[in-house]
Amino acid sequence: MSYKAILVNVEAGVGCVQFNRPEALNALSRQLMTELVAALREFTADSEVRCILITGNDKAFAAGADIKEMMEAGAVDMYLGGFSALWDAVYEVKKPLIAAVSGYAFGGGCELAMICDIIVASETAQFGQPEINIGGIPGAGGTQRLTRAVGKSLAMDMVLSGRRITAQEALATGLVSRVVPVEALLAEAMKLAKEIAVKSPVALQLAKEAILESFESPLSAGVRVERTLSHLTFATDDQKEGMRAFSEKRKPFFKGK
């Protein structure tokens, strides 16, 4: 598929998507989101791709939704417009997703980063849900995922006041996993993605599902799901290979079976 709003490539088992709307600070237009979902589906279908990296540029991961597209929309337009399905499609990706964030990650950009499983941030990254400043509230999971990530008080502060937080604040709250210099961001994120990509594809997807369950159910239910999925790994060839390799003091060779 030919893309205009994103750039796509695959390297060492990692599928990479870079937003390519610098003139709009990578605002998440319908075209960009449609292309992103198409690329993610291609990566999902490609057995050689085991981890997916999403990024923007030094100035902006994504500064928010494309307001010009939305400003005249009514409630029914938003409900029936199909935009929600695009966001759901990103969330439904089974393979690990890493967001490499530099500069602005506001509104929909922050929500998209939070849908990803891991956020690696540069020192210039800023996160925020400023929809309140234009008479709205987050609509792509921002109130829910942000609260789970940073806690009620800070989430209220950010959503009700439109406050932005820095990369270091995001690290302190657990919103991001690590902070690196701007010039090292892509290399660090790619290094992490490649480390993940050599693991068992089956185990990766099961582990992701188990962790996500912890955000969406009581602890007791999450532990039950985790236990079931953990037991399921013992039905895979990869699990047997991994344990044999450990016992034999060699690197495992995983086939995704």
C-alpha positions in Angstrom: 0.0 0.0 0.0 1.2 3.5 -0.8 1.2 6.0 2.1 1.3 9.8 2.2 0.8 10.7 5.8 3.2 8.1 7.2 6.6 6.5 6.4 7.0 2.8 6.8 9.9 0.4 6.9 10.9 -3.0 8.5 14.2 -3.6 10.1 15.4 -6.7 12.0 11.9 -7.9 12.9 10.7 -4.4 13.9 7.9 -2.6 11.9 8.4 1.1 12.0 5.8 3.8 11.4 6.8 7.5 11.3 4.2 10.2 11.1 4.9 12.5 8.1 2.8 15.7 8.6 5.5 18.0 9.9 3.6 21.1 8.6 0.8 20.2 11.0 2.9 18.9 13.9 1.7 15.4 12.9 -1.9 16.2 13.8 -3.9 13.0 13.6 -6.0 13.5 10.6 -8.4 10.8 9.3 -6.0 10.1 6.5 -3.1 9.6 8.9 -5.1 7.4 11.3 -6.4 5.3 8.3 -2.9 4.8 7.0 -1.6 4.0 10.5 -4.2 1.3 10.9 -3.5 -0.1 7.5 0.2 -0.3 8.3 -0.4 -1.9 11.6 -2.6 -4.5 9.9 0.2 -5.2 7.4 2.7 -5.7 10.2 0.2 -7.9 12.1 -0.1 -10.2 9.0 3.7 -10.3 8.5 5.2 -13.1 10.6 8.6 -11.5 10.3 7.5 -8.5 12.2 7.4 -9.2 15.9 7.4 -5.7 17.4 6.1 -2.3 16.1 7.6 1.1 16.7 5.6 4.3 16.2 7.2 7.8 16.2 7.0 11.3 14.9 9.8 13.8 14.6 11.9 15.9 17.0 9.3 18.6 17.3 6.2 16.6 17.7 5.1 13.0 18.2 1.6 14.2 17.4 0.2 17.5 18.7 -3.3 16.3 18.8 -6.3 15.5 16.6 -6.7 17.5 13.4 -9.0 20.3 14.7 -9.7 21.7 11.2 -11.4 18.4 10.3 -13.4 18.3 13.5 -14.4 21.9 14.3 -17.7 21.8 12.4 -18.7 18.3 13.2 -21.8 17.6 15.3 -22.3 14.9 17.9 -24.0 12.5 15.4 -21.1 13.1 12.9 -18.6 12.1 15.6 -20.7 9.1 16.7 -21.2 7.7 13.2 -18.1 9.0 11.5 -16.0 5.8 12.0 -13.1 7.6 13.7 -13.6 5.6 16.9 -13.1 2.3 15.0 -9.7 3.5 13.9 -8.6 4.0 17.5 -10.1 0.7 18.5 -8.1 -1.0 15.7 -4.8 0.4 17.1 -5.7 -0.9 20.6 -6.5 -4.3 19.2 -3.0 -4.9 17.7 -1.7 -8.0 19.4 2.0 -7.4 18.8 4.0 -5.2 21.2 3.7 -1.5 20.3 6.4 1.0 21.3 5.9 4.8 21.1 9.1 6.9 20.6 8.0 10.4 21.7 9.9 13.6 21.2 8.3 17.0 21.5 4.6 17.4 21.7 2.3 14.5 22.6 -1.0 16.4 23.2 -4.6 15.4 23.0 -4.9 12.5 20.6 -1.2 12.3 20.4 -1.0 11.6 24.1 -3.8 9.1 23.8 -2.2 7.3 21.0 1.1 7.0 22.9 -0.8 5.6 25.9 -2.4 3.0 23.7 1.1 1.7 22.9 2.6 -0.8 25.4 5.8 1.1 26.1 6.6 4.8 25.8 10.2 5.8 25.3 10.6 9.6 25.6 13.2 12.2 24.7 14.2 14.9 27.1 12.0 17.4 25.2 8.8 15.3 25.3 5.7 16.9 26.7 2.5 15.2 27.5 -1.0 16.7 27.9 -4.7 16.4 27.4 -5.6 20.1 26.7 -9.0 19.5 25.2 -10.6 21.5 28.1 -9.0 24.6 26.6 -11.1 24.3 23.5 -14.3 23.3 25.2 -13.9 19.5 25.0 -12.6 16.5 26.9 -10.5 13.6 25.8 -12.4 11.1 23.6 -9.9 8.4 22.7 -9.3 6.9 26.1 -7.4 9.8 27.6 -9.4 10.1 30.9 -9.2 6.4 31.4 -5.6 5.5 30.5 -4.1 8.6 31.9 -5.8 8.0 35.3 -4.5 4.4 35.4 -1.0 5.6 34.5 -0.5 8.6 36.7 -3.3 8.4 39.3 -6.5 10.3 39.9 -5.0 13.6 41.3 -2.5 14.3 38.5 -5.0 13.1 35.8 -7.6 15.5 37.1 -5.0 18.3 37.2 -4.0 17.6 33.6 -7.5 17.1 32.2 -9.3 19.9 34.1 -6.6 22.5 33.7 -5.0 21.5 30.4 -1.6 21.2 32.2 1.3 19.7 30.3 3.9 17.5 32.0 7.6 17.1 31.1 9.3 13.9 30.2 10.9 13.7 33.6 7.5 14.2 35.3 6.1 11.5 33.0 9.0 9.2 34.0 8.4 9.8 37.7 4.7 8.9 37.4 5.3 5.8 35.3 3.7 7.2 32.2 6.9 6.5 30.3 9.5 3.8 30.8 12.7 5.7 30.1 13.9 9.2 29.0 16.9 9.7 26.7 18.5 12.6 24.9 16.7 13.7 21.7 19.5 12.5 19.4 19.5 9.1 21.0 15.7 8.5 21.0 15.2 6.4 17.9 18.4 4.4 18.5 17.2 3.6 22.1 13.7 2.8 21.0 14.9 0.6 18.2 17.3 -1.2 20.5 14.4 -2.0 22.8 12.2 -3.1 19.9 14.9 -5.4 18.6 15.4 -6.9 22.1 11.7 -7.6 22.2 11.5 -8.9 18.6 13.8 -11.9 19.3 11.6 -13.2 22.0 8.9 -15.8 21.4 6.1 -14.2 19.4 3.5 -16.3 21.2 4.8 -15.5 24.7 5.0 -11.8 23.8 1.3 -11.6 22.8 0.2 -13.6 25.8 2.3 -11.4 28.2 0.8 -8.3 26.6 -2.7 -9.6 26.9 -2.1 -10.5 30.6 -0.7 -7.0 31.5 -3.5 -5.2 29.7 -6.0 -7.3 31.6 -4.6 -5.8 34.8 -5.9 -2.4 33.6 -9.3 -3.6 32.8 -10.4 -5.9 35.6 -10.1 -6.4 39.3 -6.7 -7.8 40.5 -8.2 -11.3 41.2 -9.6 -11.6 37.7 -6.4 -10.3 36.2 -4.4 -12.9 38.1 -6.7 -15.7 36.9 -6.2 -14.6 33.3 -2.5 -14.3 33.8 -2.3 -17.8 35.2 -4.3 -19.3 32.3 -2.2 -17.5 29.7 1.0 -18.5 31.5 -0.1 -22.1 31.5 -0.9 -21.8 27.8 2.7 -21.0 26.9 3.6 -24.6 27.9 1.6 -25.7 24.8 4.1 -23.9 22.5 7.3 -25.2 20.9 8.9 -21.8 21.7 8.5 -22.4 25.5 10.1 -25.8 25.1 12.9 -24.3 23.0 13.4 -21.5 25.5 13.8 -23.8 28.5 16.0 -26.2 26.6 18.3 -23.4 25.5 18.5 -22.0 29.1 19.4 -25.5 30.3 22.0 -25.9 27.5 23.4 -22.4 28.1 22.7 -21.2 24.5 20.6 -18.6 22.8 17.1 -19.8 22.0 15.8 -19.9 18.4 12.1 -19.1 18.4 9.8 -20.0 15.5 6.5 -18.6 16.7 4.9 -21.9 17.2 
